[in-house]
Amino acid sequence: MYKFSVALFLLCVPVSMSAFAHSGTDQEEKACTRDVQRFCRKLLDQGDLTILACLKENRPKLTPACRYVLVSHGQ
């Protein structure tokens, strides 16, 4: 369930910050926002697990802060 919440968090970041149901801290949210928009924008309508998979596939290109968020959540 925790991993699902992280995936949902990553999906919601670029969609709507005001409508976002926080499952991570504001700092974690900010850490991955640019990476999701940069690498996974075309996948936003394909579900939260797809976004998480996209981030994992692009792990070497992610900012250090976003990589840390993934690692700290067991991803």
C-alpha positions as CSV (number, residue, x, y, z in Angstrom):
1,M,0.0,0.0,0.0
2,Y,2.9,2.4,0.8
3,K,4.4,1.9,-2.6
4,F,1.1,2.6,-4.3
5,S,0.9,5.9,-2.3
6,V,4.4,6.8,-3.6
7,A,3.4,6.1,-7.2
8,L,0.2,8.1,-6.7
9,F,2.2,10.9,-5.3
10,L,4.6,10.9,-8.3
11,L,1.6,10.9,-10.7
12,C,-0.2,13.8,-9.1
13,V,2.8,16.1,-8.8
14,P,2.6,17.7,-12.3
15,V,-1.1,17.3,-12.8
16,S,-2.4,19.6,-10.2
17,M,-0.5,20.9,-7.2
18,S,-3.6,22.4,-5.6
19,A,-5.7,19.2,-6.0
20,F,-2.9,17.0,-4.9
21,A,-3.6,14.5,-2.1
22,H,-0.3,14.6,-0.2
23,S,1.3,11.3,0.3
24,G,4.8,12.6,0.5
25,T,6.3,15.7,2.0
26,D,6.3,19.1,0.1
27,Q,10.1,18.6,-0.2
28,E,9.7,15.2,-1.8
29,E,7.0,16.6,-4.1
30,K,9.3,19.4,-5.3
31,A,12.2,17.0,-5.7
32,C,10.5,15.0,-8.5
33,T,8.2,17.5,-10.1
34,R,10.7,18.6,-12.8
35,D,11.8,15.1,-13.5
36,V,8.2,13.8,-14.0
37,Q,7.5,16.7,-16.3
38,R,10.8,16.3,-18.2
39,F,10.8,12.5,-18.7
40,C,7.3,11.3,-18.2
41,R,4.9,14.0,-19.4
42,K,3.6,11.9,-22.3
43,L,2.6,9.1,-19.8
44,L,0.5,11.1,-17.4
45,D,-2.7,9.6,-18.6
46,Q,-1.5,6.1,-18.3
47,G,-1.6,5.6,-14.5
48,D,0.5,6.1,-11.5
49,L,2.5,2.9,-11.8
50,T,3.5,3.9,-15.3
51,I,4.9,7.1,-14.0
52,L,6.8,5.3,-11.4
53,A,8.2,2.9,-14.0
54,C,9.1,5.8,-16.2
55,L,11.1,7.4,-13.3
56,K,12.8,4.1,-12.6
57,E,13.7,3.7,-16.3
58,N,15.2,7.2,-16.3
59,R,16.9,6.9,-12.9
60,P,20.4,7.8,-14.2
61,K,19.0,11.0,-15.7
62,L,17.0,12.1,-12.6
63,T,18.2,14.8,-10.3
64,P,19.9,13.5,-7.2
65,A,17.0,14.8,-5.0
66,C,14.5,12.8,-7.0
67,R,16.7,9.7,-7.0
68,Y,16.9,10.0,-3.2
69,V,13.1,10.2,-2.9
70,L,12.8,6.9,-4.9
71,V,15.4,5.2,-2.9
72,S,14.0,6.4,0.4
73,H,10.6,4.9,-0.6
74,G,12.1,1.6,-1.5
75,Q,12.0,2.1,-5.3
